[in-house]
Protein backbone atom coordinates (compact mmCIF):
# COMPACT_ATOMS: atom_id res chain seq x y z
CA UNK A 1 0.00 0.00 0.00
CA UNK A 2 1.33 3.44 -0.97
CA UNK A 3 1.93 6.03 1.75
CA UNK A 4 0.36 9.46 1.66
CA UNK A 5 2.96 12.12 0.88
CA UNK A 6 2.36 15.80 1.71
CA UNK A 7 4.15 18.77 0.18
CA UNK A 8 4.28 22.51 0.55
CA UNK A 9 4.63 23.80 -3.02
CA UNK A 10 5.90 27.07 -4.42
CA UNK A 11 5.03 28.24 -7.90
CA UNK A 12 8.15 29.75 -9.44
CA UNK A 13 8.02 30.45 -13.16
CA UNK A 14 6.43 29.73 -16.52
CA UNK A 15 7.46 29.83 -20.17
CA UNK A 16 4.75 30.77 -22.68
CA UNK A 17 4.90 29.19 -26.12
CA UNK A 18 3.57 32.30 -27.90
CA UNK A 19 6.43 34.79 -27.45
CA UNK A 20 4.68 37.57 -29.45
CA UNK A 21 2.90 38.90 -26.32
CA UNK A 22 4.47 40.03 -23.08
CA UNK A 23 3.28 37.83 -20.21
CA UNK A 24 4.24 37.67 -16.55
CA UNK A 25 6.45 34.60 -16.22
CA UNK A 26 7.34 35.15 -12.56
CA UNK A 27 4.32 33.28 -11.23
CA UNK A 28 5.13 33.25 -7.53
CA UNK A 29 2.66 31.55 -5.25
CA UNK A 30 2.14 28.89 -2.62
CA UNK A 31 0.23 25.65 -2.56
CA UNK A 32 -0.32 22.22 -1.08
CA UNK A 33 0.01 18.78 -2.65
CA UNK A 34 -1.02 15.33 -1.45
CA UNK A 35 0.21 12.28 -3.32
CA UNK A 36 -0.71 8.65 -2.83
CA UNK A 37 0.65 6.26 -5.40
CA UNK A 38 -0.18 7.52 -8.88
CA UNK A 39 -2.77 10.09 -7.72
CA UNK A 40 -2.08 13.67 -6.63
CA UNK A 41 -4.27 16.51 -5.36
CA UNK A 42 -2.83 20.00 -5.88
CA UNK A 43 -4.26 23.35 -4.81
CA UNK A 44 -2.93 26.83 -4.26
CA UNK A 45 -2.67 30.47 -5.28
CA UNK A 46 -0.22 32.25 -7.60
CA UNK A 47 0.30 35.44 -9.63
CA UNK A 48 -0.84 34.53 -13.16
CA UNK A 49 0.34 35.63 -16.60
CA UNK A 50 -1.83 38.77 -16.40
CA UNK A 51 -0.43 39.72 -12.94
CA UNK A 52 -3.71 38.70 -11.26
CA UNK A 53 -4.16 36.24 -8.43
CA UNK A 54 -5.25 32.77 -9.54
CA UNK A 55 -6.56 29.90 -7.43
CA UNK A 56 -6.12 26.37 -8.75
CA UNK A 57 -7.40 22.91 -7.85
CA UNK A 58 -6.01 19.97 -9.82
CA UNK A 59 -5.93 16.19 -9.82
CA UNK A 60 -2.85 14.48 -11.22
CA UNK A 61 -2.47 10.91 -12.47
CA UNK A 62 1.16 9.82 -13.00
CA UNK A 63 1.33 6.11 -13.93
CA UNK A 64 4.74 6.33 -15.65
CA UNK A 65 7.75 5.90 -13.33
CA UNK A 66 11.52 6.13 -13.83
CA UNK A 67 13.63 6.40 -10.68
CA UNK A 68 12.51 9.52 -8.77
CA UNK A 69 10.45 10.78 -11.75
CA UNK A 70 6.74 10.22 -12.34
CA UNK A 71 4.83 11.38 -15.43
CA UNK A 72 1.21 11.58 -16.53
CA UNK A 73 -1.67 14.01 -16.87
CA UNK A 74 -3.47 16.59 -14.77
CA UNK A 75 -6.84 18.30 -14.86
CA UNK A 76 -8.94 20.67 -12.81
CA UNK A 77 -9.87 24.34 -12.70
CA UNK A 78 -8.13 27.69 -12.34
CA UNK A 79 -9.48 31.19 -11.64
CA UNK A 80 -8.17 34.67 -12.35
CA UNK A 81 -8.05 34.66 -16.14
CA UNK A 82 -11.72 35.39 -16.82
CA UNK A 83 -14.78 36.23 -14.71
CA UNK A 84 -15.27 32.51 -14.12
CA UNK A 85 -12.94 29.56 -13.42
CA UNK A 86 -11.71 27.75 -16.53
CA UNK A 87 -10.61 24.14 -17.14
CA UNK A 88 -6.93 23.38 -16.67
CA UNK A 89 -5.61 20.33 -18.52
CA UNK A 90 -2.11 19.19 -19.39
CA UNK A 91 0.87 16.97 -18.81
CA UNK A 92 2.52 16.58 -15.41
CA UNK A 93 6.04 15.44 -14.54
CA UNK A 94 6.98 15.11 -10.88
CA UNK A 95 10.37 14.67 -9.24
CA UNK A 96 10.69 13.68 -5.58
CA UNK A 97 13.87 12.70 -3.69
CA UNK A 98 12.06 12.16 -0.38
CA UNK A 99 12.63 15.65 1.02
CA UNK A 100 12.51 18.02 -1.95
CA UNK A 101 11.00 17.88 -5.38
CA UNK A 102 9.59 19.70 -8.37
CA UNK A 103 6.56 19.63 -10.63
CA UNK A 104 6.81 20.51 -14.31
CA UNK A 105 3.54 21.11 -16.13
CA UNK A 106 2.85 21.50 -19.84
CA UNK A 107 -0.46 23.04 -20.83
CA UNK A 108 -1.35 23.25 -24.54
CA UNK A 109 -2.88 26.31 -26.21
CA UNK A 110 -6.69 26.27 -26.01
CA UNK A 111 -9.76 28.33 -26.82
CA UNK A 112 -12.48 28.91 -24.23
CA UNK A 113 -15.67 30.61 -25.41
CA UNK A 114 -13.75 32.05 -28.34
CA UNK A 115 -10.93 33.44 -26.20
CA UNK A 116 -7.47 32.02 -26.84
CA UNK A 117 -5.41 30.73 -23.94
CA UNK A 118 -1.65 30.59 -24.48
CA UNK A 119 0.09 27.27 -23.87
CA UNK A 120 2.94 27.21 -21.35
CA UNK A 121 5.39 25.23 -19.26
CA UNK A 122 5.16 25.79 -15.50
CA UNK A 123 7.56 24.99 -12.66
CA UNK A 124 6.82 24.38 -8.99
CA UNK A 125 9.31 23.53 -6.26
CA UNK A 126 8.17 21.48 -3.27
CA UNK A 127 9.19 20.38 0.20
CA UNK A 128 7.77 17.31 1.86
CA UNK A 129 6.48 17.31 5.42
CA UNK A 130 4.96 14.74 7.73
TIRO-2110 file (N, C-alpha, C; in Angstrom, 1 decimal):
// TIRO-2110
0.8, -1.2, 0.0, N, 1, A
0.0, 0.0, 0.0, CA, 1, A
0.9, 1.3, 0.0, C, 1, A
0.5, 2.2, -0.8, N, 2, A
1.3, 3.4, -1.0, CA, 2, A
1.0, 4.4, 0.2, C, 2, A
2.1, 5.1, 0.7, N, 3, A
1.9, 6.0, 1.7, CA, 3, A
1.5, 7.4, 1.2, C, 3, A
0.8, 8.1, 2.0, N, 4, A
0.4, 9.5, 1.7, CA, 4, A
1.5, 10.4, 1.9, C, 4, A
1.9, 11.1, 0.8, N, 5, A
3.0, 12.1, 0.9, CA, 5, A
2.3, 13.5, 0.8, C, 5, A
2.9, 14.4, 1.7, N, 6, A
2.4, 15.8, 1.7, CA, 6, A
3.5, 16.8, 1.4, C, 6, A
3.1, 17.8, 0.6, N, 7, A
4.2, 18.8, 0.2, CA, 7, A
3.6, 20.2, 0.3, C, 7, A
4.5, 21.1, 0.7, N, 8, A
4.3, 22.5, 0.5, CA, 8, A
4.9, 22.9, -0.8, C, 8, A
4.1, 23.5, -1.7, N, 9, A
4.6, 23.8, -3.0, CA, 9, A
4.8, 25.3, -3.2, C, 9, A
5.7, 25.7, -4.1, N, 10, A
5.9, 27.1, -4.4, CA, 10, A
6.0, 27.2, -5.9, C, 10, A
5.0, 27.9, -6.5, N, 11, A
5.0, 28.2, -7.9, CA, 11, A
6.2, 29.2, -8.1, C, 11, A
6.9, 29.0, -9.2, N, 12, A
8.1, 29.7, -9.4, CA, 12, A
8.1, 30.5, -10.8, C, 12, A
7.9, 29.8, -11.9, N, 13, A
8.0, 30.4, -13.2, CA, 13, A
7.2, 29.7, -14.2, C, 13, A
7.1, 30.4, -15.4, N, 14, A
6.4, 29.7, -16.5, CA, 14, A
7.1, 30.2, -17.8, C, 14, A
6.9, 29.5, -18.9, N, 15, A
7.5, 29.8, -20.2, CA, 15, A
6.3, 29.7, -21.1, C, 15, A
5.9, 30.8, -21.7, N, 16, A
4.7, 30.8, -22.7, CA, 16, A
5.2, 30.5, -24.1, C, 16, A
4.5, 29.6, -24.8, N, 17, A
4.9, 29.2, -26.1, CA, 17, A
4.8, 30.3, -27.1, C, 17, A
3.8, 31.2, -27.0, N, 18, A
3.6, 32.3, -27.9, CA, 18, A
4.4, 33.5, -27.3, C, 18, A
5.5, 33.8, -27.9, N, 19, A
6.4, 34.8, -27.5, CA, 19, A
6.1, 36.2, -28.0, C, 19, A
5.0, 36.3, -28.8, N, 20, A
4.7, 37.6, -29.4, CA, 20, A
4.0, 38.5, -28.5, C, 20, A
3.5, 38.0, -27.3, N, 21, A
2.9, 38.9, -26.3, CA, 21, A
3.7, 38.8, -25.0, C, 21, A
3.8, 40.0, -24.4, N, 22, A
4.5, 40.0, -23.1, CA, 22, A
3.6, 39.5, -22.0, C, 22, A
4.0, 38.5, -21.3, N, 23, A
3.3, 37.8, -20.2, CA, 23, A
4.2, 37.8, -19.0, C, 23, A
3.5, 37.9, -17.8, N, 24, A
4.2, 37.7, -16.6, CA, 24, A
4.7, 36.2, -16.5, C, 24, A
6.0, 36.0, -16.4, N, 25, A
6.5, 34.6, -16.2, CA, 25, A
7.1, 34.3, -14.9, C, 25, A
6.9, 35.3, -13.9, N, 26, A
7.3, 35.2, -12.6, CA, 26, A
6.1, 34.9, -11.8, C, 26, A
5.6, 33.6, -11.8, N, 27, A
4.3, 33.3, -11.2, CA, 27, A
4.4, 32.8, -9.8, C, 27, A
4.9, 33.6, -8.9, N, 28, A
5.1, 33.2, -7.5, CA, 28, A
3.8, 33.0, -6.8, C, 28, A
3.8, 31.9, -6.0, N, 29, A
2.7, 31.5, -5.3, CA, 29, A
3.0, 30.4, -4.3, C, 29, A
2.0, 29.9, -3.6, N, 30, A
2.1, 28.9, -2.6, CA, 30, A
1.0, 27.9, -2.7, C, 30, A
1.3, 26.7, -2.4, N, 31, A
0.2, 25.6, -2.6, CA, 31, A
0.5, 24.4, -1.7, C, 31, A
-0.4, 23.5, -1.9, N, 32, A
-0.3, 22.2, -1.1, CA, 32, A
-0.6, 21.1, -2.0, C, 32, A
0.2, 20.0, -1.8, N, 33, A
0.0, 18.8, -2.7, CA, 33, A
-0.1, 17.5, -1.8, C, 33, A
-1.0, 16.7, -2.1, N, 34, A
-1.0, 15.3, -1.5, CA, 34, A
-0.9, 14.3, -2.6, C, 34, A
0.0, 13.3, -2.3, N, 35, A
0.2, 12.3, -3.3, CA, 35, A
0.1, 10.9, -2.7, C, 35, A
-0.6, 10.0, -3.3, N, 36, A
-0.7, 8.7, -2.8, CA, 36, A
-0.6, 7.8, -4.1, C, 36, A
0.5, 7.1, -4.2, N, 37, A
0.6, 6.3, -5.4, CA, 37, A
0.7, 7.1, -6.6, C, 37, A
-0.2, 6.8, -7.6, N, 38, A
-0.2, 7.5, -8.9, CA, 38, A
-1.1, 8.7, -8.9, C, 38, A
-1.8, 9.0, -7.8, N, 39, A
-2.8, 10.1, -7.7, CA, 39, A
-2.3, 11.2, -6.9, C, 39, A
-2.5, 12.5, -7.4, N, 40, A
-2.1, 13.7, -6.6, CA, 40, A
-3.3, 14.6, -6.6, C, 40, A
-3.3, 15.4, -5.5, N, 41, A
-4.3, 16.5, -5.4, CA, 41, A
-3.4, 17.7, -5.2, C, 41, A
-3.6, 18.8, -6.0, N, 42, A
-2.8, 20.0, -5.9, CA, 42, A
-3.8, 21.2, -5.8, C, 42, A
-3.5, 22.1, -4.9, N, 43, A
-4.3, 23.4, -4.8, CA, 43, A
-3.4, 24.5, -4.3, C, 43, A
-3.7, 25.7, -4.7, N, 44, A
-2.9, 26.8, -4.3, CA, 44, A
-3.3, 28.1, -4.9, C, 44, A
-2.5, 29.1, -4.7, N, 45, A
-2.7, 30.5, -5.3, CA, 45, A
-1.4, 31.0, -5.9, C, 45, A
-1.4, 31.7, -7.0, N, 46, A
-0.2, 32.2, -7.6, CA, 46, A
-0.6, 33.5, -8.4, C, 46, A
0.4, 34.3, -8.8, N, 47, A
0.3, 35.4, -9.6, CA, 47, A
0.3, 34.9, -11.1, C, 47, A
-0.8, 35.1, -11.8, N, 48, A
-0.8, 34.5, -13.2, CA, 48, A
-0.2, 35.4, -14.2, C, 48, A
-0.3, 35.0, -15.5, N, 49, A
0.3, 35.6, -16.6, CA, 49, A
-0.1, 37.1, -16.8, C, 49, A
-1.3, 37.4, -16.3, N, 50, A
-1.8, 38.8, -16.4, CA, 50, A
-1.6, 39.6, -15.1, C, 50, A
-0.7, 39.1, -14.2, N, 51, A
-0.4, 39.7, -12.9, CA, 51, A
-1.7, 39.8, -12.0, C, 51, A
-2.5, 38.8, -12.1, N, 52, A
-3.7, 38.7, -11.3, CA, 52, A
-3.5, 37.4, -10.4, C, 52, A
-4.2, 37.4, -9.3, N, 53, A
-4.2, 36.2, -8.4, CA, 53, A
-5.0, 35.2, -9.0, C, 53, A
-4.5, 33.9, -9.1, N, 54, A
-5.2, 32.8, -9.5, CA, 54, A
-5.3, 31.7, -8.5, C, 54, A
-6.4, 31.1, -8.3, N, 55, A
-6.6, 29.9, -7.4, CA, 55, A
-6.6, 28.7, -8.3, C, 55, A
-6.0, 27.6, -7.9, N, 56, A
-6.1, 26.4, -8.7, CA, 56, A
-6.4, 25.2, -7.9, C, 56, A
-7.1, 24.2, -8.5, N, 57, A
-7.4, 22.9, -7.9, CA, 57, A
-7.3, 21.9, -9.0, C, 57, A
-6.3, 20.9, -8.8, N, 58, A
-6.0, 20.0, -9.8, CA, 58, A
-5.9, 18.6, -9.3, C, 58, A
-6.2, 17.6, -10.1, N, 59, A
-5.9, 16.2, -9.8, CA, 59, A
-4.9, 15.7, -10.8, C, 59, A
-3.9, 15.0, -10.3, N, 60, A
-2.9, 14.5, -11.2, CA, 60, A
-2.9, 13.0, -11.2, C, 60, A
-2.6, 12.4, -12.3, N, 61, A
-2.5, 10.9, -12.5, CA, 61, A
-1.1, 10.6, -13.2, C, 61, A
-0.2, 10.0, -12.5, N, 62, A
1.2, 9.8, -13.0, CA, 62, A
1.5, 8.3, -13.0, C, 62, A
1.1, 7.6, -13.9, N, 63, A
1.3, 6.1, -13.9, CA, 63, A
2.7, 5.7, -14.5, C, 63, A
3.4, 6.6, -15.1, N, 64, A
4.7, 6.3, -15.7, CA, 64, A
5.8, 6.7, -14.6, C, 64, A
6.7, 5.7, -14.4, N, 65, A
7.7, 5.9, -13.3, CA, 65, A
9.1, 5.5, -13.9, C, 65, A
10.1, 6.4, -13.5, N, 66, A
11.5, 6.1, -13.8, CA, 66, A
12.4, 6.7, -12.7, C, 66, A
12.9, 5.9, -11.8, N, 67, A
13.6, 6.4, -10.7, CA, 67, A
12.8, 7.3, -9.8, C, 67, A
13.2, 8.5, -9.6, N, 68, A
12.5, 9.5, -8.8, CA, 68, A
11.5, 10.4, -9.6, C, 68, A
11.3, 10.0, -10.9, N, 69, A
10.5, 10.8, -11.8, CA, 69, A
9.2, 10.0, -12.0, C, 69, A
8.0, 10.7, -12.0, N, 70, A
6.7, 10.2, -12.3, CA, 70, A
6.2, 11.1, -13.4, C, 70, A
5.4, 10.6, -14.4, N, 71, A
4.8, 11.4, -15.4, CA, 71, A
3.4, 10.9, -15.7, C, 71, A
2.6, 11.9, -16.2, N, 72, A
1.2, 11.6, -16.5, CA, 72, A
0.5, 12.8, -16.9, C, 72, A
-0.8, 12.9, -16.5, N, 73, A
-1.7, 14.0, -16.9, CA, 73, A
-2.3, 14.7, -15.6, C, 73, A
-2.8, 15.9, -15.9, N, 74, A
-3.5, 16.6, -14.8, CA, 74, A
-4.7, 17.3, -15.3, C, 74, A
-5.6, 17.6, -14.5, N, 75, A
-6.8, 18.3, -14.9, CA, 75, A
-7.5, 18.9, -13.7, C, 75, A
-8.2, 20.0, -13.9, N, 76, A
-8.9, 20.7, -12.8, CA, 76, A
-9.4, 22.0, -13.3, C, 76, A
-9.4, 23.0, -12.4, N, 77, A
-9.9, 24.3, -12.7, CA, 77, A
-8.9, 25.4, -12.1, C, 77, A
-8.9, 26.6, -12.8, N, 78, A
-8.1, 27.7, -12.3, CA, 78, A
-8.9, 29.0, -12.5, C, 78, A
-8.8, 29.9, -11.6, N, 79, A
-9.5, 31.2, -11.6, CA, 79, A
-8.5, 32.3, -12.0, C, 79, A
-9.0, 33.5, -12.2, N, 80, A
-8.2, 34.7, -12.3, CA, 80, A
-7.9, 35.1, -13.8, C, 80, A
-8.3, 34.3, -14.7, N, 81, A
-8.1, 34.7, -16.1, CA, 81, A
-9.3, 35.3, -16.8, C, 81, A
-10.4, 34.9, -16.4, N, 82, A
-11.7, 35.4, -16.8, CA, 82, A
-12.6, 35.6, -15.6, C, 82, A
-13.9, 36.0, -15.8, N, 83, A
-14.8, 36.2, -14.7, CA, 83, A
-15.2, 34.9, -14.0, C, 83, A
-14.9, 33.8, -14.6, N, 84, A
-15.3, 32.5, -14.1, CA, 84, A
-14.1, 31.6, -14.2, C, 84, A
-14.0, 30.5, -13.3, N, 85, A
-12.9, 29.6, -13.4, CA, 85, A
-13.0, 28.8, -14.8, C, 85, A
-11.8, 28.4, -15.3, N, 86, A
-11.7, 27.7, -16.5, CA, 86, A
-11.0, 26.4, -16.3, C, 86, A
-11.3, 25.4, -17.2, N, 87, A
-10.6, 24.1, -17.1, CA, 87, A
-9.1, 24.3, -17.3, C, 87, A
-8.4, 23.4, -16.6, N, 88, A
-6.9, 23.4, -16.7, CA, 88, A
-6.6, 21.9, -16.9, C, 88, A
-6.0, 21.7, -18.1, N, 89, A
-5.6, 20.3, -18.5, CA, 89, A
-4.2, 20.3, -19.0, C, 89, A
-3.5, 19.2, -18.8, N, 90, A
-2.1, 19.2, -19.4, CA, 90, A
-1.3, 18.0, -18.9, C, 90, A
-0.1, 18.0, -19.2, N, 91, A
0.9, 17.0, -18.8, CA, 91, A
1.5, 17.4, -17.5, C, 91, A
1.9, 16.4, -16.7, N, 92, A
2.5, 16.6, -15.4, CA, 92, A
3.7, 15.6, -15.2, C, 92, A
4.9, 16.2, -14.9, N, 93, A
6.0, 15.4, -14.5, CA, 93, A
6.4, 15.8, -13.1, C, 93, A
6.6, 14.9, -12.3, N, 94, A
7.0, 15.1, -10.9, CA, 94, A
8.3, 14.5, -10.5, C, 94, A
9.1, 15.2, -9.8, N, 95, A
10.4, 14.7, -9.2, CA, 95, A
10.3, 14.8, -7.7, C, 95, A
10.7, 13.7, -7.0, N, 96, A
10.7, 13.7, -5.6, CA, 96, A
11.9, 12.8, -5.1, C, 96, A
12.7, 13.5, -4.3, N, 97, A
13.9, 12.7, -3.7, CA, 97, A
13.6, 12.3, -2.2, C, 97, A
12.4, 12.5, -1.8, N, 98, A
12.1, 12.2, -0.4, CA, 98, A
11.9, 13.4, 0.5, C, 98, A
12.7, 14.4, 0.3, N, 99, A
12.6, 15.6, 1.0, CA, 99, A
12.2, 16.8, 0.1, C, 99, A
12.8, 16.9, -1.0, N, 100, A
12.5, 18.0, -1.9, CA, 100, A
12.1, 17.5, -3.3, C, 100, A
11.4, 18.3, -4.1, N, 101, A
11.0, 17.9, -5.4, CA, 101, A
10.6, 19.0, -6.3, C, 101, A
10.0, 18.7, -7.4, N, 102, A
9.6, 19.7, -8.4, CA, 102, A
8.5, 19.1, -9.2, C, 102, A
7.6, 20.0, -9.7, N, 103, A
6.6, 19.6, -10.6, CA, 103, A
6.8, 20.5, -11.9, C, 103, A
6.8, 19.8, -13.0, N, 104, A
6.8, 20.5, -14.3, CA, 104, A
5.5, 20.2, -15.0, C, 104, A
4.8, 21.3, -15.4, N, 105, A
3.5, 21.1, -16.1, CA, 105, A
3.7, 21.6, -17.6, C, 105, A
2.9, 21.0, -18.4, N, 106, A
2.9, 21.5, -19.8, CA, 106, A
1.4, 21.6, -20.2, C, 106, A
0.9, 22.8, -20.5, N, 107, A
-0.5, 23.0, -20.8, CA, 107, A
-0.5, 23.5, -22.3, C, 107, A
-1.3, 22.9, -23.1, N, 108, A
-1.4, 23.2, -24.5, CA, 108, A
-2.2, 24.5, -24.8, C, 108, A
-2.0, 25.2, -25.9, N, 109, A
-2.9, 26.3, -26.2, CA, 109, A
-4.3, 25.8, -26.3, C, 109, A
-5.3, 26.7, -26.0, N, 110, A
-6.7, 26.3, -26.0, CA, 110, A
-7.5, 27.5, -26.3, C, 110, A
-8.8, 27.3, -26.6, N, 111, A
-9.8, 28.3, -26.8, CA, 111, A
-11.0, 28.1, -25.9, C, 111, A
-11.3, 29.0, -25.1, N, 112, A
-12.5, 28.9, -24.2, CA, 112, A
-13.5, 30.0, -24.5, C, 112, A
-14.6, 29.6, -25.0, N, 113, A
-15.7, 30.6, -25.4, CA, 113, A
-15.1, 31.6, -26.4, C, 113, A
-14.3, 31.2, -27.3, N, 114, A
-13.8, 32.1, -28.3, CA, 114, A
-12.5, 32.8, -27.9, C, 114, A
-12.1, 32.7, -26.7, N, 115, A
-10.9, 33.4, -26.2, CA, 115, A
-9.8, 32.5, -26.2, C, 115, A
-8.6, 32.9, -26.8, N, 116, A
-7.5, 32.0, -26.8, CA, 116, A
-6.7, 32.1, -25.5, C, 116, A
-6.3, 30.9, -25.1, N, 117, A
-5.4, 30.7, -23.9, CA, 117, A
-4.0, 30.3, -24.5, C, 117, A
-3.0, 30.9, -24.0, N, 118, A
-1.6, 30.6, -24.5, CA, 118, A
-1.2, 29.3, -23.8, C, 118, A
-0.5, 28.4, -24.5, N, 119, A
0.1, 27.3, -23.9, CA, 119, A
1.4, 27.7, -23.1, C, 119, A
1.8, 26.9, -22.1, N, 120, A
2.9, 27.2, -21.4, CA, 120, A
3.5, 26.0, -20.7, C, 120, A
4.8, 26.1, -20.2, N, 121, A
5.4, 25.2, -19.3, CA, 121, A
5.4, 25.9, -17.9, C, 121, A
5.1, 25.2, -16.8, N, 122, A
5.2, 25.8, -15.5, CA, 122, A
6.0, 25.0, -14.6, C, 122, A
6.7, 25.7, -13.6, N, 123, A
7.6, 25.0, -12.7, CA, 123, A
7.2, 25.3, -11.2, C, 123, A
7.0, 24.3, -10.4, N, 124, A
6.8, 24.4, -9.0, CA, 124, A
8.0, 23.7, -8.3, C, 124, A
8.4, 24.2, -7.2, N, 125, A
9.3, 23.5, -6.3, CA, 125, A
8.5, 23.1, -5.1, C, 125, A
8.9, 22.0, -4.4, N, 126, A
8.2, 21.5, -3.3, CA, 126, A
9.1, 20.9, -2.2, C, 126, A
8.5, 20.9, -1.0, N, 127, A
9.2, 20.4, 0.2, CA, 127, A
8.2, 19.5, 0.9, C, 127, A
8.7, 18.3, 1.2, N, 128, A
7.8, 17.3, 1.9, CA, 128, A
7.7, 17.6, 3.4, C, 128, A
6.6, 17.2, 4.0, N, 129, A
6.5, 17.3, 5.4, CA, 129, A
5.6, 16.2, 5.9, C, 129, A
5.7, 15.9, 7.2, N, 130, A
5.0, 14.7, 7.7, CA, 130, A
3.9, 15.3, 8.6, C, 130, A
END
